[in-house]
Amino acid sequence: MKKLFFTLLYALLMISNHLMANTRYYRLAYRDDPSTTVVIGWSNDGTSTNAMVYYGTMDQGTNWSAYPLNHGIDRSSSYVSLTNNFAELTGLTPDTKYYFVVKDDQGVSARYSFKTISDDPNDPVTFIAGGDSRTNVPLIESCTGGNCRLQRQNGNKLVAKIRPDFVAFSGDFILSNYLGLGNIYYADWLEDWQLSFGPDADGGFIAPFMATFGNHEFNDDIYELFDIPNSDNYYAFSFGGNLFRFYTLKVVEGVNVCTDTTQLNWFTHDLQNYTGTSSEPYWKILQYHVPMVPHAETSPNQDMIDCWANLFQPYKVNLCFEGHSHVLKYTWPLVPSSASGSDNGFIRDDANGTVYVGEGCWGAPLRTLYIYYSADAAYNWTRDQAETDGFHLVCVSKQKIEIRTIKFDVVTAVGQVGTYDPPCTLPSNISIWTPSNGAVVEILNNSVGIEDQHLMNNKVEVSPNPAKDIITLIVKQKIPDATIELYNGMGRLIKTEKTDLEDSYPLNLKDLPQGAYFIFIKANGYSELHKIIVD
């Protein structure tokens, strides 16, 4: 009798291990260091209780009790008719694959996996950047092949094939959360996102997601559905130790970004903290929704240039991803300028400029390009542009950033990147946009991270620092035809001086308010930056 009892008990336990949990719509995000933390999110219909994430570095399938670690729900919310749950796993090992299941009172989920980012800047990082997936609404949206959702699904399937370290999404998930339709459209979007998971043989691999606020989102959409670290919809993380710092900013269409002083102050102070300090990354990368100078549909946003782009040169922002206009574009490196030769507030500067990439083609209806200069150029600094669906595949290393645009016209024939393939591996048979200036945009590392400053052999030292009325540029190697620019802590250009730099050169700081400033020296493709304090 006792033997029969334990046999039945064992059978019941085995059955319970195979009952499916009432969980769906999985997605991963970050709230902290991507090398040691991840947020696991999922939804249910509100009837699931006692849910727990079981995880570890060994694949135990759906045998939840065999996983050595577990963590409960940190936050739950009811939003757009979904109960959304988030569990933040901390203390993870960098550059490590983890497997997990979620068990609730109704059973166990499928087994999934994710991989933490390396904390070594010598290890390249691959991510996908794109946006504007929207929703197929009859009579309102006309998409490639007549089906926006199909294009969105094709893009998601390609994410699974590519297996990036993470995905950066620049906003406009669905057409609208208005009229009470968000519950339908977001459920569709989340269902489609499950297509981005790697094959089951690879552990149901899920790439974490960095979400951006777009003009088709309500303010709470991103925070409640993706558990971003700031309900005000702006945040930043450092990847690969100090390989790069990635910023997500909020733009409200038609609202001057200069008026959002809380975000602007946070952004400026964060740039300051990661410039000229021990935390300085090799690269700084941004994503936001509305472009500064759109290549279709809308007009330039001078306030974004004034309050954001003017920060980019002194704080060495290398790359920006934009959305909204539903076209593809690459720019040459740009700096804000009203000088002769500038166009809509920018001028090309290959040595010191920021590259802009966009503008949102993850299934949304494509729009007609501006062709003010040619079919390939809306502006005189446009590198390439096109009307086609796609997202951007980005490979970041200390030496360079490589950007390719992946088209959605080939999906089923594309090969699969595996767990142990080298970083930045391209799957076979993938379709890459090949415009007139080449299929790959390369941004070379002309401004190395702070840990390598001693190897850079700057030609100028500054003294004293802090300074009051005068600071002296001590020139170790002559710099002919040098331009000296002084910026305040908000990225505003205070003064410009041109000279042949040799021996020593006094720079007048008299009457400047106390605070942090930046001296930017450039000449014939050479540049260097010095942070100074005026007291």
LUMKOLLUM-870929 format. One record per residue (C-alpha): y negated, x, z; residue in one letter. Coordinates in steps of 0.05 Angstrom, whole numbers, plus 5000, padded with zeros to 4 digits. Layout:
YXZa/...
REM end
This chain:
500050005000m/495250565018k/496850914952k/495350274914l/488750204951f/486350904932f/488750804861t/484550174854l/478650514887l/479051104839y/479550614780a/473350244804l/469450894811l/471451094740m/469250414714i/462550474750s/461451154719n/462050834650h/457750224662l/451050314627m/444750354669a/439349844654n/434850384625t/431850494556r/425950794519y/426551504545y/420851994538r/418852654571l/411952904590a/408453434632y/404353384695r/404354114713d/406954794688d/411454674627p/415655274647s/417854974714t/416654214712t/417853614668v/416952864676v/422752414655i/420351714637g/424251084620w/423350334619s/427349724640n/426548974647d/425049004721g/432048844746t/434349564755s/434249844826t/435950484863n/435050914800a/436051664808m/435852254759v/441852714765y/441053384730y/443154114724g/444054684676t/451354534660m/453353944617d/457153454659q/456752884609g/455652214644t/459352434707n/453152364751w/456452594814s/458053274783a/450653464773y/448153904830p/440953634833l/437852954837n/430952644842h/428351934851g/422651544820i/415751824835d/411751264802r/413250584772s/408650104737s/409149444701s/405349494636y/405849124569v/411748734595s/415549374611l/417449674678t/416050414668n/419050934715n/417351674721f/420952224758a/417752914760e/422753474765l/419754114796t/422254804813g/425854874746l/427655544716t/423455764655p/426655794586d/432755404609t/436454804581k/437754234630y/442253624623y/441052964658f/443052244667v/439751664703v/444051234749k/441750564775d/445249984809d/448049764742q/451050404717g/449551084684v/445351244624s/447451674565a/447052424576r/440552754551y/437753454553s/431153834551f/428954554554k/423454864596t/418355324563i/418956074573s/413856374620d/413757024579d/408057074528p/412457514485n/416856904469d/414056474412p/413155724423v/414155184369t/410854504371f/409353924326i/402353644321a/400552974289g/398252274302g/396651574276d/403551254272s/400850554279r/404849914264t/406849544201n/402548914206v/402748474143p/396148364106l/392648884150i/396249544137e/398749794070s/402950414079c/406950894037t/412650494007g/409649874039g/412550014108n/408750404161c/414350344212r/419250654164l/414751254154q/413951314229r/421451294237q/422251834183n/417452284220g/421252174285n/427852344252k/424752994228l/422653164300v/430053124317a/431853584259k/426454104277i/427754094353r/420754344374p/419054574445d/414253984451f/410353474410v/402753394411a/400552704389f/393152594372s/392751844385g/393351154352d/400450984370f/400250254346i/395249824309l/392649484371s/394149264442n/389548674432y/391547934431l/397348074477g/401348424423l/401949094458g/408548884490n/411648794421i/408449384385y/409449894442y/416749674451a/417749804376d/414250474382w/418450694441l/424750464407e/422950874346d/421551484389w/428851504409q/430051724336l/426552384354s/432152594400f/436753154377g/444052994360p/448852844417d/452653484405a/446153834424d/445753434489g/441352864463g/435653364464f/428753064480i/422253444465a/416753314517p/410652934492f/403153074501m/399452414488a/392252334466t/387651734473f/385851424405g/381150874384n/386950374380h/388950494453e/386550144516f/384350634570n/390750524611d/395750554554d/397051304556i/397351384631y/401850784643e/406650934585l/406951694586f/404751894656d/399552404635i/396452784694p/389652444689n/388351704681s/381651884649d/385652144589n/383852884588y/387953474614y/390454174597a/396654614606f/398255344597s/404455504556f/408656134556g/405256424617g/398656614585n/400756544512l/396255944500f/392255404536r/392754714505f/387354184517y/387653434505t/380753114503l/378452394501k/373852124447v/371651394446v/369751194375e/362351054370g/360751344439v/356952004445n/361652504479v/355552834511c/354852234557t/361652354588d/359052894633t/365152884678t/369853074621q/364753564592l/363853924659n/371353964670w/372454234600f/366854744606t/369154984674h/376355034651d/374255454591l/370355894638q/376255984684n/380656194626y/375756664593t/374757374617g/379457274676t/386557474694s/388756784669s/385856874599e/390856654545p/391856964478y/389956304446w/386255654461k/388355024424i/385454314427l/387453614406q/383152984405y/382952374361h/376452274322v/374752864277p/368153234282m/367253194206v/372252694177p/375152794108h/375752044096a/372851374118e/367651564171t/361552004181s/360652674217p/359752644293n/353953104310q/354752984384d/361753274382m/359053894347i/353353954397d/357253854461c/364254114443w/364154564381a/358454974408n/363155184465l/368555424418f/365656104396q/363556384463p/370056134496y/374456334438k/377655674418v/382255824359n/385055164334l/383554414337c/388053834317f/384453194297e/386852494277g/383951824258h/382351874183s/389551854156h/389052444108v/391553164110l/386653744116k/386054474133y/379354824143t/377555554139w/375255844206p/368655514224l/362755604271v/357155104283p/350955294243s/344855004210s/343655644170a/343455684095s/350255554066g/352455104123s/355254414108d/354953824156n/353754284216g/358954824201f/359455484164i/365455904148r/366556504192d/373356834184d/372357324241a/369856854296n/371156134274g/375655574295t/380755254247v/380954494244y/387354134223v/388653384214g/387552814206e/393152344226g/398752154176c/404751994220w/406051344182g/399151014185a/396250744119p/393451314078l/386151324059r/381951584001t/379552294010l/372352514004y/371852973943i/364653213946y/366453903919y/373153803885s/379653433892a/381753963943d/375254013982a/371053484017a/366354034042y/364854754022n/369055004081w/375154554068t/381254984054r/385954434029d/386753684033q/391453134008a/393352404013e/400552424038t/404552284101d/406352874147g/405553244212f/404153974228h/409354474251l/406155034291v/409155694313c/405156084365v/406356814381s/401857354411k/400657634342q/398957004303k/399256244296i/402855964235e/401655244213i/405754864162r/405354124144t/411953764140i/412253184091k/416352554103f/419052484032d/425652834049v/429552654112v/437052544104t/438153204067a/434453624120v/438854084162g/438954134237q/435854684280v/440854864335g/440255044408t/441055784397y/437055864333d/431156354340p/424256064357p/420455764298c/426755674256t/425755194197l/431354704181p/434354754111s/431754304055n/425454104092i/419553884049s/413254294062i/406354134035w/404354693988t/396954633971p/393055103926s/391555603981n/398755674004g/403855314046a/402455704110v/395855764148v/395756394190e/390956534246i/391357264266l/390257514336n/383457854333n/381957704406s/387757914450v/389157654520g/385857954581i/392158344601e/391358754538d/383858874544q/385059594564h/388559704498l/383059384457m/378259974463n/371859564466n/366059944437k/361159694490v/360959664565e/355859254604v/352359474668s/350559264720p/354658634728n/352258204764p/345258334738a/338258054748k/332858194697d/336058704651i/343258864631i/344859494593t/349859534535l/352960224540i/355460384470v/361660824466k/362160784390q/356460624343k/356359914314i/351859864253p/348559194236d/350858874300a/349058174321t/348358054396i/348857334419e/347657094490l/350856424510y/350056044575n/356055754613g/355655104573m/356455484508g/349155414487r/346255994447l/340456284487i/338256854443k/340457274383t/338557994370e/340458434310k/340659194315t/344559824302d/348059904369l/348560624394e/347660994460d/344860444505s/341359794491y/337559374543p/338358624540l/332958214574n/335557694623l/328857544656k/327556824677d/334756604664l/337756144717p/343256414761q/350356314734g/355556554684a/353556784614y/357157094555f/354957664510i/358257614442f/357658234397i/359858204324k/359158634262a/363058694197n/369258314221g/369158654290y/367558254353s/368058314428e/366057864486l/363458024555h/362657544613k/356757694658i/353657394720i/346157314729v/344157284802d/
REM end
